Amino acid sequence: MSEYAHHHHHEVTQKSVKLLMVSFGINMLLSAVEIIGGVISGSIALIGDALHNTSDAFSILIAVIAFKVGQRKASVKYTYGFKRAEVIGGFVNLILLFISGCYLLIEGILRLISPKPIEGVMIVVISVLALIIDAFTAQISHHEAHHNTNMKMVFVHNLADAFGSVGVIVSGLCVMLFGTYYVDGVIALLIAGYMIFQAVVSFPKVVNILMNAAPDDVDIEEIRNSILKIKNVKGVHHIHVWSVSEHEVALECHVISKNTDAIAEVALLLEKKFNIHHSNIQVEKTSCDKCCEL
């Protein structure tokens, strides 16, 4: 039996961590300002934007914590290390995002049924400030977004926050110019819909990783057929594929061959063709009847 473990995906760099912490602090400050402003002005849309900003800020914090925890070396108990810290954190964040979205959805519906007077000027002023900060934090993460998944997600979320701020500005202008209050509820519903949509769409991927499901982009039959094409390999079974983390895939299998060199050949195939760098391959001379039929 042999094990190959390599890591070739982009990790969060120390520079990225510093940028993430700056973005986290700015977003939390902005959220506090928006919540206070939303309560004083009576705008549920502004509060909704604050909830979305808070969710994104915690996503940033989770990414930083995951980086710190993920750097810890594997131990006797945690033999795979702590790579799933980010996945677990993401799961918690999705739950919070969904709950916040549902709360905002209910408040938005109630606001449409019974519109309440809101302070348009305060809404516009705070939302313009939010738009500037969102654009600034998006620019911070944009520098690293091209080659780092975490920073790319931060950039996308901040960009979405900027569009949300534009929506709240529109709501405030409608109050100032036309005296229409229902737009506040509409904007709140749009933000709630986006939050719930993001949570629902991302939920299956996170659950699949935690359940050790095979990644969607991995074709087990293609892997089986490719291994069978290797010289001296007479069969392959007991194939199990799962995600160690969001980026790293692991595989174990039993290969029927009289040549132990098949271990290195299969491992090389998995690495080169399927980008699977962590494999556990067992060679058998004959088929094992007790093994899994996979």
N, C-alpha and C positions, 0 to 999 in steps of 0.2 A: 504494500500500500504506500502511496506517495501523495504528498500534498504540495500544491503550488500556490503561493500567496503573494500577489503583487498589487500595487496600488498605482493606477495611472490616471485617475480622474482628478479634476482640479479641486483642491481643498481651499478653504478660506485662508487667505494670507494674513499675517500680522497687520499689514497696512489696511486690509479690508476690515479687520476687526475694529480698528480705531475709527474708520469711517462709519462703520455700522453703529458704534456707540454714539458718535456725534449725531447721526440720523435719529437714533432712539431718543436721545435727550431732547432734540428739537421737536420731534413728533409728540412726545409726552407733554411738553410745555404747550404746544399748540392745542392738543386735546383738552387740556385744562382750561385754556382761554375760551375755546369753543363751547365747552359745557357751561361755563359761567355765563358766557354771552348768550347761549341758547336759553338758559333759564331766565335771565333778565329780560331778553327780548321776546321770549315766548315762542321761539322758532324750533319746531321739532326736527326740521331739516338740518339745522345747524348742529343740534345734538346728535343727529344721525351721522353727520360727517365726522363729529368728534369720536363716536363709537368706532367708526371705520378706521380713523387715524389711530385710535388706541389699539385696535386689533393688529394693525400693521406694525405698530411700535413693538408690541409683544412678539410678533413674528421676528422682528429684528433681534430682540433680546434672546429669543429662543435660539436663533442662528448663532449668536455669540456664545451662549452657554453650551450649545451642542459642539461648537468648535473646541471649546476648552475641555469639555468632558471627553470628546472624541479623540483628543490627543493622548489621553491616558493609555498606557500600555495594557495589553491583554493580561489577565491574571489566571490563576488556576480555576477560579469559579467562572469568570467571564472570559472564556477562551477566544471569543471572537472580538474581544475588546468592547468599546462603547460606541460603536458606529451608529447604533439605532437610537441614540439619544435625540438626534435631530428628528427622527420619525415619530418618536413618542411625543416630543414637544410639539410637532406639527399636528398630531392627533388632538392634543389638548387645545391647541389654538383653533382648530377647525370647529370643535364643540363650542368654544366661546364665541366664535364668529357666527355660528348658526343661531345660538341663543340671542345674541345681540341683534341679528337680522330679524328674528321673529318678534322681538320686543318692538323694534322700529316699525315693522309691518303693521302691528296692532295699533301703535300710536298714530301712524300715518293714516290708517283707515278711520280711526276716531276723529282725527283732525279734518278729514274730508267730510265726514258726516256732520260735524259741528265745528266749523272754522272759528278760530280765535284771533283776536287782534294781535299783531306782532309788530315789533319795532324794526322797520325796514332799514333805516340808516345804520343802526348797530350791526345788523346782519351783513350788510354790504361791506362795512369797514373791516369786520373780523374775517369775513370770507376772502376779501382781497389780501389780507395779511396771510391767511391760510394758503392761498394760491401762490404767493411769493415763496413761502416756506416749502411748500410741496415741490415747486419748481427747483428750489435750491437743493433739497435733499435728493431729488431725482438726478440732478447734475452730479452730486457727490457719488452716487452709486453707479452712474452711467460710465464712469471711467473704468470701473472693474467689471461691468456687466458683460463685456464681450467674451470673457474667458472664465467667468465664475458664476455658477448656477445660483448660489445664494444671493449674490449681488444683483444678478439679473432679476430675480423675483422681487427684491427690494425696489429696484428701479421701476418695474412694471406696476407694483402696488402704489408707489409714490405718484406715478403718472396717472393712475386711476383716481387717486385722491385729488389730484389737480383738477381733473374733469368734474369730480364731485363738488369741489369748491366753486367751480364755474356755475354749476347748477344752483347752488345756494345763493350765489350772487344774483342770478336771474330771478330767484324767488324774492329776494330783498328788493330788487328793482321793480318788480310787479306790484309790491306793496307801496313803494314810494310813488310810482307813476300812475298806477291805476286803482290802487286801494283794494286789490284782490288778494285774499288771504289763502285761498284753497291751493294755490301753486306750492305753498310750503309743504302741504300734505303730499302733493304729487311728487315733489323732489325727494321727500322722505321715503316714499314707496319705491322710487327708482333706486335709491341707495340701498334700501333693504333688500330689494330683488337681486341686486348685484352681490351683496354679502351672502345671501342664502345660496345663490347660484354657484359662487366660488366654493362654498363649503360642501355643497352636494356633489359637485363635479370632482373635487379633490379627495373626497372621503374614500371612495373605493380603492384608489391607488395606495393610500396610507394603510387601510385595513388589509389589503393584499400582502403588503410587506410584513405587517405584524403577524399575519396568518401563514407566512412562509409559502405563499402562492407563487407559481412560476410567473415571471414578468410577462406582460402582454406582448412584448417584442421578441420573445424567445420562442422559437418553434422546435419543440422537443423531437418531433418526427424528423425534421431536417438534421438535427444533431445526431440522431440515431443512424440515419442513412449515411451521413458523412463519416461517422466512426467506422461503420461497416465497410467502407471503401478502403480503409487502411489495410495494408498487407499483413497477413497472418492473424487478422481479427476475424473470428468466426461467429461472434455474436456479442450483443450488448443488452443488458437489462438493468433493472433496479436504478433507473435514471431518476434523479431528484434534482430539481432546479429551484432556487429560491434567492431572494434579495437579502443580502446581509445588511445593506443600507440602501438609500435612495439611488446610489450610483454603482454599487458593487454587487455583482451576481456571483453566486457560488453553485457548484455542481458536484454531485457524487454519482458514480455508476460502477457497475461490475462489467468487466470486459472478458470475453472468453478468448484466450490465446495461449499458446504454448511458449510464447516469447515475451519475457518481461519487459523488453524494450517498448512494448505497446503502451506502457504507462507514459513514457516521455512523448511518444508520438501523438497519443490522444490529447495530452495536456497542451502540446504545441498547437494542435488543430483547434482546440477550444479557444486558445488565446488569440491566434491569428485570425480565424474566421468568424468567431462568435463573440470576441472581446470578453471572454470569461477567464479571468486571471486566477481565480481561486477554485481549484478542482481537487477532488479526492477520488482516486481511481484504484479499484481493486481488480487484480488479474486472477482469473480462474482457468484451470485447464479444461474443465467440463462444466456444463450448466448446473447450477444449484437449484434443485427443485423447491427448496424452502424460500428462495428469494422472491421478492415482489415481482409480479409479472411485468411491471413497467420496464 
